[in-house]
Amino acid sequence: MATSVRPLAGRRLLVGVSGGIAAYKAVELVRLLAKPIADGGAGAAEVRVVMTRSARRFVTPLTFQTLSGHPVGTTLWDLTQESEIGHIALAQRAEVVIVAPATADLIGRYAGGLADDLLTTILLATRAPVLVAPAMNPVMYAHPAVQANVATLRQRGVVIVEPEVGPLASRAEAADAGPGRMAEPAAIVEAAEDLVTPKDLAGLRVLVTAGPTREPLDPVRVLSNRSSGRMGVAIARAARRRGAAVTLVAGPMEVPPPTGVEVVRVETAAEMAEAVLGRAEAVDAVVMAAAVADYRPVKAADQKIKKVDGEDGIRLDLVRNLDILAELGRRRRDWRTAGRRGPVLVGFAAETADLVHHARAKLAAKGVDLIVANDVSAPGSGFGSETNAVVLVRGDGTADERPLAPKSEVADAILDRLRELVAEA
């Protein structure tokens, strides 16, 4: 089954907001959940919001109603509202329940099985998976009672999105170090996506490379390229979300790595080669999404190269870097000759013309299983873009064209094919 649509797209979600200053972050959370994928959202989910009485002191229900397009639940005791919404109907309709922020009070009442307002009643009445994002002063979060309540919820299957260490709203709290700040909305969305995604890659070990490499010319300048790392990060995130154990070998990327993966930082092509080749035989698949420099200076200058008056230019002597993908293909042939399976190999081909022709040639020359080719000169498909249009060229030469789509969708399409290749290996 293909999984190339973001997992929250079109789902029925319920967001519970309790009374803490982090309630303002819930506004962004609802916005992300309700926005279409094309606008950077999670896929236009159907979002219903329930607020506690204290939450309404920080954000008005009208704000959430405007963003979600649905009435906001606030009380069990308004007969008109109850007849229109219905706490049991909300509990039964929700496919995922997200509580953000979750205060110490809300966590305690939920762990204690209390149902004294609309939100806690729904939490006890739902069969949907529940995700809780705590937010409070770090000293409060560290208190044994709060930690015991959090542990109780975990034992019952509730997913806890751990709070972060960072600046707090209150100046009086600035000196209190430790986790307490609510996770960012994007991290909560990602945790919710993890919760509902089928774990069809569970048990697989996947190594992904991402970003550019940098080859030093002198202490100031480098040879590099325009790769941002977005495609590799999208693949690593999607593979981890689908249950794989993921190692991300990352050059100097413009984007942060996803949570829950092993990250190996590298700078040069030689460092990336060492990191990849040293781990390749122990994994089930290698996805080489990084844009590795083909050449490096024969010798980097010890001091900054200075301009010389009267000279029109300088000469750079370059030498070829190791072709990591070709070396992987060669080593795999040796491993298979020795009776070891070796990983499935996926390479990328950034081209500006004749995509399929160049991809087929690269696939045959490097001895890999799949080439992902994209035209980096096409609108929306270049380095740094949030979208991509690719052609998946397989070992038998067949080509599967994928239209322009968010890189998260492209990543899942690549992983769908990778899963088939691992099963066939």
TORLUMLO-540371 format. One record per residue (C-alpha): residue number from 1; residue in one letter; x negated, y negated, z. Coordinates in nm, 3 decimals. Example, Ala and Ser with C-alpha at 12.3 -4.5 7.8 and 13.67 -1.06 7.14 Angstrom:
# TORLUMLO-540371
<1; A; <-1.230; 0.450; 0.780>>
<2; S; <-1.367; 0.106; 0.714>>
END
This chain:
# TORLUMLO-540371
<1; M; <0.000; 0.000; 0.000>>
<2; A; <-0.146; -0.336; -0.101>>
<3; T; <-0.183; -0.588; 0.179>>
<4; S; <-0.275; -0.897; -0.020>>
<5; V; <-0.012; -1.123; 0.141>>
<6; R; <-0.084; -1.287; 0.475>>
<7; P; <0.076; -1.067; 0.740>>
<8; L; <0.296; -1.335; 0.900>>
<9; A; <0.447; -1.452; 0.573>>
<10; G; <0.825; -1.455; 0.602>>
<11; R; <0.829; -1.287; 0.944>>
<12; R; <1.063; -1.386; 1.227>>
<13; L; <0.854; -1.542; 1.503>>
<14; L; <0.950; -1.686; 1.838>>
<15; V; <0.721; -1.940; 2.002>>
<16; G; <0.767; -2.001; 2.374>>
<17; V; <0.628; -2.327; 2.512>>
<18; S; <0.574; -2.371; 2.885>>
<19; G; <0.495; -2.688; 3.076>>
<20; G; <0.132; -2.783; 3.041>>
<21; I; <-0.053; -3.063; 2.867>>
<22; A; <-0.159; -2.810; 2.601>>
<23; A; <0.203; -2.817; 2.481>>
<24; Y; <0.087; -3.073; 2.227>>
<25; K; <-0.121; -2.796; 2.065>>
<26; A; <0.195; -2.588; 2.024>>
<27; V; <0.315; -2.851; 1.779>>
<28; E; <0.023; -2.770; 1.549>>
<29; L; <0.078; -2.397; 1.607>>
<30; V; <0.441; -2.417; 1.492>>
<31; R; <0.337; -2.630; 1.196>>
<32; L; <0.080; -2.371; 1.086>>
<33; L; <0.322; -2.083; 1.127>>
<34; A; <0.598; -2.254; 0.932>>
<35; K; <0.379; -2.387; 0.647>>
<36; P; <0.349; -2.195; 0.318>>
<37; I; <0.018; -2.027; 0.240>>
<38; A; <-0.039; -2.267; -0.050>>
<39; D; <-0.039; -2.556; 0.198>>
<40; G; <-0.287; -2.388; 0.433>>
<41; G; <-0.029; -2.225; 0.657>>
<42; A; <0.038; -1.868; 0.763>>
<43; G; <0.305; -1.802; 0.502>>
<44; A; <0.625; -1.992; 0.582>>
<45; A; <0.732; -1.772; 0.870>>
<46; E; <1.077; -1.819; 1.021>>
<47; V; <0.990; -1.986; 1.351>>
<48; R; <1.224; -2.028; 1.647>>
<49; V; <1.105; -2.227; 1.948>>
<50; V; <1.206; -2.189; 2.312>>
<51; M; <1.092; -2.447; 2.567>>
<52; T; <1.088; -2.440; 2.945>>
<53; R; <1.222; -2.739; 3.138>>
<54; S; <0.867; -2.849; 3.224>>
<55; A; <0.756; -2.823; 2.860>>
<56; R; <1.015; -3.083; 2.765>>
<57; R; <0.828; -3.334; 2.983>>
<58; F; <0.535; -3.315; 2.741>>
<59; V; <0.696; -3.269; 2.396>>
<60; T; <1.053; -3.329; 2.286>>
<61; P; <1.265; -3.046; 2.140>>
<62; L; <1.328; -3.268; 1.838>>
<63; T; <0.961; -3.240; 1.740>>
<64; F; <0.978; -2.861; 1.725>>
<65; Q; <1.319; -2.863; 1.558>>
<66; T; <1.184; -3.087; 1.283>>
<67; L; <0.882; -2.863; 1.222>>
<68; S; <1.064; -2.529; 1.245>>
<69; G; <1.393; -2.629; 1.083>>
<70; H; <1.588; -2.453; 1.361>>
<71; P; <1.751; -2.558; 1.688>>
<72; V; <1.526; -2.531; 1.991>>
<73; G; <1.630; -2.310; 2.282>>
<74; T; <1.602; -2.484; 2.618>>
<75; T; <1.842; -2.332; 2.870>>
<76; L; <2.058; -2.034; 2.959>>
<77; W; <2.328; -2.256; 3.099>>
<78; D; <2.439; -2.464; 2.801>>
<79; L; <2.735; -2.259; 2.680>>
<80; T; <2.744; -2.431; 2.342>>
<81; Q; <2.373; -2.372; 2.283>>
<82; E; <2.394; -2.016; 2.416>>
<83; S; <2.680; -1.934; 2.179>>
<84; E; <2.482; -2.068; 1.884>>
<85; I; <2.146; -1.910; 1.969>>
<86; G; <2.196; -1.632; 2.223>>
<87; H; <1.901; -1.521; 2.433>>
<88; I; <1.958; -1.153; 2.354>>
<89; A; <1.990; -1.230; 1.982>>
<90; L; <1.665; -1.428; 1.992>>
<91; A; <1.490; -1.147; 2.178>>
<92; Q; <1.612; -0.881; 1.939>>
<93; R; <1.556; -1.082; 1.622>>
<94; A; <1.194; -1.177; 1.691>>
<95; E; <0.925; -0.966; 1.525>>
<96; V; <0.651; -1.135; 1.728>>
<97; V; <0.676; -1.348; 2.042>>
<98; I; <0.400; -1.603; 2.107>>
<99; V; <0.377; -1.794; 2.435>>
<100; A; <0.152; -2.098; 2.397>>
<101; P; <0.067; -2.258; 2.624>>
<102; A; <0.125; -2.008; 2.903>>
<103; T; <0.082; -2.174; 3.242>>
<104; A; <-0.015; -1.994; 3.562>>
<105; D; <0.347; -2.022; 3.674>>
<106; L; <0.486; -1.870; 3.354>>
<107; I; <0.229; -1.588; 3.360>>
<108; G; <0.314; -1.512; 3.722>>
<109; R; <0.689; -1.503; 3.660>>
<110; Y; <0.646; -1.285; 3.350>>
<111; A; <0.414; -1.042; 3.533>>
<112; G; <0.657; -1.031; 3.826>>
<113; G; <0.950; -0.940; 3.605>>
<114; L; <1.146; -1.259; 3.681>>
<115; A; <1.407; -1.387; 3.438>>
<116; D; <1.504; -1.725; 3.576>>
<117; D; <1.507; -1.928; 3.255>>
<118; L; <1.560; -1.876; 2.884>>
<119; L; <1.197; -1.800; 2.800>>
<120; T; <1.134; -1.541; 3.072>>
<121; T; <1.470; -1.380; 2.999>>
<122; I; <1.371; -1.339; 2.635>>
<123; L; <1.031; -1.199; 2.735>>
<124; L; <1.198; -0.925; 2.939>>
<125; A; <1.463; -0.856; 2.674>>
<126; T; <1.242; -0.830; 2.365>>
<127; R; <1.091; -0.517; 2.217>>
<128; A; <0.866; -0.720; 1.990>>
<129; P; <0.491; -0.743; 2.052>>
<130; V; <0.405; -1.039; 2.275>>
<131; L; <0.101; -1.262; 2.253>>
<132; V; <0.017; -1.499; 2.541>>
<133; A; <-0.226; -1.793; 2.523>>
<134; P; <-0.309; -1.909; 2.878>>
<135; A; <-0.387; -2.275; 2.944>>
<136; M; <-0.473; -2.422; 3.283>>
<137; N; <-0.750; -2.561; 3.498>>
<138; P; <-1.050; -2.323; 3.493>>
<139; V; <-1.043; -2.284; 3.872>>
<140; M; <-0.677; -2.180; 3.850>>
<141; Y; <-0.749; -1.934; 3.570>>
<142; A; <-1.028; -1.776; 3.774>>
<143; H; <-0.807; -1.734; 4.080>>
<144; P; <-0.763; -1.366; 4.174>>
<145; A; <-0.383; -1.394; 4.165>>
<146; V; <-0.383; -1.531; 3.810>>
<147; Q; <-0.638; -1.273; 3.696>>
<148; A; <-0.429; -0.996; 3.851>>
<149; N; <-0.121; -1.121; 3.668>>
<150; V; <-0.312; -1.139; 3.339>>
<151; A; <-0.441; -0.784; 3.396>>
<152; T; <-0.084; -0.666; 3.463>>
<153; L; <0.034; -0.812; 3.134>>
<154; R; <-0.254; -0.649; 2.948>>
<155; Q; <-0.168; -0.311; 3.101>>
<156; R; <0.185; -0.355; 2.966>>
<157; G; <0.057; -0.413; 2.614>>
<158; V; <0.071; -0.792; 2.605>>
<159; V; <-0.207; -0.943; 2.392>>
<160; I; <-0.397; -1.221; 2.572>>
<161; V; <-0.566; -1.485; 2.358>>
<162; E; <-0.839; -1.586; 2.599>>
<163; P; <-0.870; -1.956; 2.681>>
<164; E; <-1.180; -2.142; 2.572>>
<165; V; <-1.448; -2.337; 2.752>>
<166; G; <-1.422; -2.700; 2.652>>
<167; P; <-1.311; -3.053; 2.741>>
<168; L; <-0.990; -3.070; 2.942>>
<169; A; <-0.721; -3.335; 2.929>>
<170; S; <-0.764; -3.451; 3.287>>
<171; R; <-1.073; -3.645; 3.387>>
<172; A; <-1.046; -3.489; 3.730>>
<173; E; <-1.094; -3.147; 3.570>>
<174; A; <-1.406; -3.243; 3.376>>
<175; A; <-1.638; -3.100; 3.640>>
<176; D; <-1.458; -2.763; 3.648>>
<177; A; <-1.659; -2.533; 3.422>>
<178; G; <-1.521; -2.213; 3.276>>
<179; P; <-1.242; -2.093; 3.049>>
<180; G; <-0.906; -2.265; 3.079>>
<181; R; <-0.853; -2.470; 2.766>>
<182; M; <-0.592; -2.311; 2.541>>
<183; A; <-0.727; -2.140; 2.229>>
<184; E; <-0.699; -2.344; 1.913>>
<185; P; <-0.379; -2.294; 1.710>>
<186; A; <-0.570; -2.136; 1.420>>
<187; A; <-0.715; -1.875; 1.658>>
<188; I; <-0.368; -1.798; 1.791>>
<189; V; <-0.236; -1.757; 1.438>>
<190; E; <-0.524; -1.521; 1.362>>
<191; A; <-0.450; -1.318; 1.676>>
<192; A; <-0.084; -1.292; 1.574>>
<193; E; <-0.188; -1.176; 1.227>>
<194; D; <-0.410; -0.912; 1.386>>
<195; L; <-0.117; -0.795; 1.595>>
<196; V; <0.108; -0.714; 1.298>>
<197; T; <-0.150; -0.601; 1.041>>
<198; P; <-0.164; -0.226; 0.966>>
<199; K; <-0.504; -0.092; 1.067>>
<200; D; <-0.566; 0.089; 0.739>>
<201; L; <-0.944; 0.036; 0.764>>
<202; A; <-0.972; 0.169; 1.119>>
<203; G; <-1.282; 0.382; 1.164>>
<204; L; <-1.471; 0.218; 0.875>>
<205; R; <-1.793; 0.025; 0.920>>
<206; V; <-1.818; -0.263; 0.673>>
<207; L; <-2.113; -0.495; 0.617>>
<208; V; <-2.035; -0.828; 0.447>>
<209; T; <-2.275; -1.099; 0.336>>
<210; A; <-2.170; -1.461; 0.305>>
<211; G; <-2.299; -1.806; 0.223>>
<212; P; <-2.609; -1.926; 0.042>>
<213; T; <-2.973; -1.868; 0.123>>
<214; R; <-3.230; -2.145; 0.157>>
<215; E; <-3.585; -2.117; 0.025>>
<216; P; <-3.815; -2.381; 0.177>>
<217; L; <-4.019; -2.605; -0.052>>
<218; D; <-4.172; -2.794; 0.238>>
<219; P; <-4.064; -2.877; 0.596>>
<220; V; <-3.792; -3.110; 0.457>>
<221; R; <-3.662; -2.965; 0.129>>
<222; V; <-3.510; -2.633; 0.027>>
<223; L; <-3.391; -2.454; -0.286>>
<224; S; <-3.032; -2.346; -0.239>>
<225; N; <-2.690; -2.335; -0.408>>
<226; R; <-2.335; -2.458; -0.355>>
<227; S; <-2.193; -2.150; -0.185>>
<228; S; <-1.989; -2.237; 0.126>>
<229; G; <-1.945; -1.885; 0.265>>
<230; R; <-1.564; -1.906; 0.255>>
<231; M; <-1.514; -1.594; 0.042>>
<232; G; <-1.743; -1.376; 0.252>>
<233; V; <-1.588; -1.502; 0.575>>
<234; A; <-1.239; -1.432; 0.437>>
<235; I; <-1.343; -1.073; 0.356>>
<236; A; <-1.503; -1.022; 0.698>>
<237; R; <-1.196; -1.162; 0.874>>
<238; A; <-0.955; -0.950; 0.671>>
<239; A; <-1.160; -0.633; 0.721>>
<240; R; <-1.173; -0.688; 1.097>>
<241; R; <-0.800; -0.764; 1.104>>
<242; R; <-0.735; -0.435; 0.924>>
<243; G; <-0.929; -0.240; 1.185>>
<244; A; <-1.282; -0.211; 1.044>>
<245; A; <-1.595; -0.262; 1.252>>
<246; V; <-1.754; -0.555; 1.067>>
<247; T; <-2.108; -0.690; 1.050>>
<248; L; <-2.141; -1.030; 0.883>>
<249; V; <-2.487; -1.123; 0.754>>
<250; A; <-2.452; -1.497; 0.715>>
<251; G; <-2.665; -1.756; 0.548>>
<252; P; <-2.626; -2.126; 0.640>>
<253; M; <-2.250; -2.146; 0.581>>
<254; E; <-2.016; -2.446; 0.587>>
<255; V; <-1.749; -2.248; 0.774>>
<256; P; <-1.760; -2.071; 1.112>>
<257; P; <-1.766; -1.692; 1.121>>
<258; P; <-1.450; -1.509; 1.228>>
<259; T; <-1.411; -1.383; 1.580>>
<260; G; <-1.453; -1.016; 1.662>>
<261; V; <-1.735; -0.940; 1.418>>
<262; E; <-2.108; -0.890; 1.467>>
<263; V; <-2.284; -1.192; 1.315>>
<264; V; <-2.645; -1.176; 1.194>>
<265; R; <-2.778; -1.521; 1.104>>
<266; V; <-3.035; -1.551; 0.826>>
<267; E; <-3.186; -1.834; 0.627>>
<268; T; <-3.389; -1.699; 0.334>>
<269; A; <-3.328; -1.427; 0.078>>
<270; A; <-3.605; -1.218; 0.237>>
<271; E; <-3.433; -1.240; 0.575>>
<272; M; <-3.102; -1.141; 0.421>>
<273; A; <-3.262; -0.846; 0.244>>
<274; E; <-3.418; -0.724; 0.568>>
<275; A; <-3.088; -0.756; 0.756>>
<276; V; <-2.882; -0.581; 0.488>>
<277; L; <-3.121; -0.303; 0.392>>
<278; G; <-3.191; -0.219; 0.753>>
<279; R; <-2.820; -0.161; 0.821>>
<280; A; <-2.684; -0.033; 0.489>>
<281; E; <-2.717; 0.342; 0.541>>
<282; A; <-2.528; 0.325; 0.871>>
<283; V; <-2.214; 0.167; 0.721>>
<284; D; <-1.935; 0.290; 0.495>>
<285; A; <-1.930; -0.012; 0.263>>
<286; V; <-2.139; -0.317; 0.177>>
<287; V; <-1.974; -0.625; 0.025>>
<288; M; <-2.236; -0.862; -0.114>>
<289; A; <-2.038; -1.188; -0.129>>
<290; A; <-2.341; -1.407; -0.052>>
<291; A; <-2.499; -1.621; -0.322>>
<292; V; <-2.860; -1.509; -0.276>>
<293; A; <-3.134; -1.721; -0.433>>
<294; D; <-3.295; -1.549; -0.729>>
<295; Y; <-3.626; -1.734; -0.686>>
<296; R; <-3.838; -1.885; -0.411>>
<297; P; <-4.152; -2.098; -0.417>>
<298; V; <-4.472; -1.899; -0.437>>
<299; K; <-4.583; -2.088; -0.126>>
<300; A; <-4.398; -2.347; 0.079>>
<301; A; <-4.598; -2.663; 0.144>>
<302; D; <-4.709; -2.715; 0.505>>
<303; Q; <-4.642; -3.089; 0.482>>
<304; K; <-4.372; -3.290; 0.307>>
<305; I; <-4.444; -3.318; -0.066>>
<306; K; <-4.502; -3.688; -0.133>>
<307; K; <-4.429; -3.885; -0.444>>
<308; V; <-4.739; -3.992; -0.636>>
<309; D; <-4.734; -4.324; -0.818>>
<310; G; <-4.771; -4.283; -1.192>>
<311; E; <-4.648; -3.922; -1.202>>
<312; D; <-4.320; -3.845; -1.378>>
<313; G; <-4.255; -3.519; -1.193>>
<314; I; <-4.396; -3.222; -1.007>>
<315; R; <-4.445; -2.858; -1.093>>
<316; L; <-4.284; -2.584; -0.885>>
<317; D; <-4.422; -2.233; -0.910>>
<318; L; <-4.146; -1.983; -0.834>>
<319; V; <-4.142; -1.607; -0.783>>
<320; R; <-3.850; -1.364; -0.800>>
<321; N; <-3.675; -1.260; -0.482>>
<322; L; <-3.578; -0.899; -0.429>>
<323; D; <-3.244; -0.818; -0.593>>
<324; I; <-3.067; -0.687; -0.282>>
<325; L; <-2.770; -0.537; -0.467>>
<326; A; <-2.990; -0.353; -0.717>>
<327; E; <-3.209; -0.226; -0.433>>
<328; L; <-2.898; -0.100; -0.253>>
<329; G; <-2.794; 0.085; -0.567>>
<330; R; <-3.140; 0.240; -0.603>>
<331; R; <-3.155; 0.347; -0.239>>
<332; R; <-2.808; 0.495; -0.253>>
<333; R; <-2.910; 0.713; -0.545>>
<334; D; <-3.200; 0.838; -0.335>>
<335; W; <-2.974; 0.897; -0.034>>
<336; R; <-2.728; 1.094; -0.243>>
<337; T; <-3.008; 1.301; -0.395>>
<338; A; <-3.106; 1.385; -0.038>>
<339; G; <-2.748; 1.486; 0.045>>
<340; R; <-2.648; 1.165; 0.226>>
<341; R; <-2.340; 0.982; 0.105>>
<342; G; <-2.448; 0.619; 0.130>>
<343; P; <-2.210; 0.322; 0.137>>
<344; V; <-1.961; 0.203; -0.123>>
<345; L; <-2.119; -0.101; -0.289>>
<346; V; <-1.929; -0.415; -0.393>>
<347; G; <-2.107; -0.697; -0.571>>
<348; F; <-2.006; -1.045; -0.688>>
<349; A; <-2.075; -1.216; -1.018>>
<350; A; <-2.040; -1.593; -1.025>>
<351; E; <-2.015; -1.675; -1.394>>
<352; T; <-1.907; -1.961; -1.620>>
<353; A; <-1.805; -1.756; -1.926>>
<354; D; <-1.744; -1.398; -2.048>>
<355; L; <-1.656; -1.273; -1.700>>
<356; V; <-1.568; -0.914; -1.784>>
<357; H; <-1.865; -0.867; -2.019>>
<358; H; <-2.116; -0.992; -1.761>>
<359; A; <-1.947; -0.801; -1.478>>
<360; R; <-1.960; -0.470; -1.667>>
<361; A; <-2.326; -0.525; -1.747>>
<362; K; <-2.405; -0.607; -1.385>>
<363; L; <-2.212; -0.307; -1.258>>
<364; A; <-2.403; -0.068; -1.483>>
<365; A; <-2.742; -0.228; -1.421>>
<366; K; <-2.716; -0.228; -1.044>>
<367; G; <-2.540; 0.105; -0.993>>
<368; V; <-2.253; -0.027; -0.779>>
<369; D; <-1.885; 0.066; -0.750>>
<370; L; <-1.707; -0.266; -0.796>>
<371; I; <-1.795; -0.611; -0.925>>
<372; V; <-1.586; -0.912; -0.828>>
<373; A; <-1.631; -1.168; -1.104>>
<374; N; <-1.513; -1.526; -1.089>>
<375; D; <-1.552; -1.830; -1.312>>
<376; V; <-1.704; -2.091; -1.083>>
<377; S; <-1.642; -2.362; -1.343>>
<378; A; <-1.265; -2.307; -1.341>>
<379; P; <-1.047; -2.544; -1.134>>
<380; G; <-0.979; -2.403; -0.789>>
<381; S; <-1.237; -2.124; -0.823>>
<382; G; <-1.565; -2.302; -0.765>>
<383; F; <-1.792; -2.297; -0.465>>
<384; G; <-1.633; -2.446; -0.155>>
<385; S; <-1.274; -2.411; -0.275>>
<386; E; <-1.000; -2.260; -0.058>>
<387; T; <-0.874; -2.052; -0.352>>
<388; N; <-1.019; -1.813; -0.605>>
<389; A; <-0.925; -1.630; -0.923>>
<390; V; <-1.120; -1.310; -0.979>>
<391; V; <-1.152; -1.007; -1.201>>
<392; L; <-1.216; -0.675; -1.025>>
<393; V; <-1.427; -0.460; -1.257>>
<394; R; <-1.447; -0.095; -1.155>>
<395; G; <-1.699; 0.176; -1.222>>
<396; D; <-1.496; 0.312; -1.514>>
<397; G; <-1.505; -0.032; -1.676>>
<398; T; <-1.138; -0.118; -1.616>>
<399; A; <-1.071; -0.478; -1.519>>
<400; D; <-0.800; -0.600; -1.285>>
<401; E; <-0.737; -0.974; -1.320>>
<402; R; <-0.619; -1.148; -1.004>>
<403; P; <-0.456; -1.491; -1.045>>
<404; L; <-0.556; -1.799; -0.850>>
<405; A; <-0.468; -1.741; -0.484>>
<406; P; <-0.592; -1.831; -0.137>>
<407; K; <-0.917; -1.656; -0.056>>
<408; S; <-0.745; -1.467; 0.224>>
<409; E; <-0.525; -1.296; -0.037>>
<410; V; <-0.820; -1.233; -0.268>>
<411; A; <-1.006; -1.076; 0.025>>
<412; D; <-0.723; -0.832; 0.092>>
<413; A; <-0.705; -0.738; -0.277>>
<414; I; <-1.079; -0.658; -0.272>>
<415; L; <-1.039; -0.455; 0.047>>
<416; D; <-0.745; -0.263; -0.101>>
<417; R; <-0.976; -0.144; -0.377>>
<418; L; <-1.264; -0.085; -0.133>>
<419; R; <-1.041; 0.141; 0.076>>
<420; E; <-0.963; 0.350; -0.234>>
<421; L; <-1.330; 0.372; -0.324>>
<422; V; <-1.427; 0.491; 0.026>>
<423; A; <-1.155; 0.758; 0.009>>
<424; E; <-1.286; 0.872; -0.331>>
<425; A; <-1.654; 0.878; -0.227>>
END
